[in-house]
Amino acid sequence: STDLTSTVGYDSIIQHLNDGRKNCKEFEDFLKERAIIEEKYGKELINLSKKKPCGQTELNTLKRSLDVFKQQVDNVGQGHIQLAQTLREEAKKMEDFREKQKLHRKKIELIMEAIHKNRNLQYKKTMEVKQTCCCFLPWGALLYLSSLSHFWQLFLKLAQTKSALEDSDRSYQQSVTTLEKIREEWQKEHIKACEFFETQECERINYFRNALWLHVNQLSQDCVQNDEKYEEIRKSLEMCSIEKDIDFYVNLRKTGSLAPAPVVYENYYNAQRNATPVRSPVPAAISR
């Protein structure tokens, strides 16, 4: 601003830096919330793989595939818990970066606040002295043009006024000189502060961009690792053999190698008749 005492440009920069810090905090909070979700999801997967039955009576190769399936689901859950910890670490790094920038910036802001205050005070003082000098001028002219009858009485006052005017003018000149030195110092510090703030903003944008890039890479890596775990399940399923499982079950549960003998019909009626004894003939003497 062309107004020496204005801080509108400086205030705009500080507001922008505060907004940037707020944006970093929002991303930091996002990572923390995502970490909570990942941890909860991971724990639920682990509980599911350990507590929920899933083909527990299967046998042989399919059973092994199911065991691999549950183990890999457990591993996926562990992976999500590890991802949650990684996200928390990244959020902490973002917090440390944000606080570090805040501390460094605070030093510059304190310098700028002090120099703004000093500049404004000196400007106010200079304007007051200038106003005093301006007030003396018409009073001096009035004394000079006063009635000659009062010449000797006013002469002394005029001399005193002239002396005071000269003193005020010297004070005004000194104030202007001091103000100019302060203005030059303020301008130099303002430029240094702007350069520092620009460097910080470049660092913040670069850090934020890299943090977001890293976060996406972590999610992609997690997907790749999960796919590797699922690939283990697919490999296990490729080893699953229907014929082997059937043979395994037969060998495990078999009760013998011979089938029952055929059931043969037996004619119990004829067999009974053939087994009845023939009675002996009655003796003749008895019969007579």
C-alpha positions, 0 to 999 in steps of 0.5 A: 500500500502507498500508505506508510502505516498500512499493513494490508499487504502484510496482513494478506500474506499472514492470512494466506499462510494461516490458511495453508497451515489450516489446510495441512491440519485438515489433511493431518486430521484426514490421515488420523481418521483414515487410520482409525477406519483402517485399524477397525477394519483390520481388527474386524477381519482378524476376528472374522478369520479366527472366530467365524467357522468357514468350512470347518468339516472339509477335508484334505486339499479343499481344507488346506485351501480354506486354511490358507484363505482364513490365514490370508484374510488374517494377514490382510487384517494385519496389513490394514492395522500396519497401514493404520500405524503408518498413517498415524506416523505420516500424520505426526510428520505433518504435525511436526512440519506444521509446528516447525513452520509456525515456530520459525514464522513466529520469530519473523512476525514478532520482528515485523510487529515491533517494526510496524509499531515503531514505524507508526509511532514515529510517523505519528510523532513526525506528523504532530511536530509538522502540525506544530510548525504549521501552527507557528507560521501564522502566529509569527506573521501576525506578530510581524504585522501587529501595531507599531505601538506594540512593537517593542513589546511584541518584538521580544515575543516575535524573537521567542516565537522565531526561536521556537519555530526554529526549534520546532523545524529542527525537531520536525527535520529530525523526526522526518530523518528518523522516520525515513531511517525507520521506513527504510529499515521496515521496507528492508525487513518487510522484503526479508519477511516476504522472502522468508514467507515465500520460501515457507509457502514453497516448502509447505506446498512441496511437503503437502504434495509429497505427503499426498503422493506418499499417501496414495502410494501407501494405499496402492502398495496396500492393494498390491500386498493384498492382491499378493495375499489373495494370489496365495489363495488362488494358488492354493485353490489350484492345488485343490483336487476333487479326485484327491479329496474323494479318495482321501475321504474314502480312505479315511472313512472306509469300513472294509474292502469286501462287499457283503455276500449275496443273500441266498434263498433258503427253502425252509419248508422243504428242508423241514419236510425232509428232516421229518422221520418215517414211522415204523410198520405196526407188527402183525400180532399187534394189528390182529 
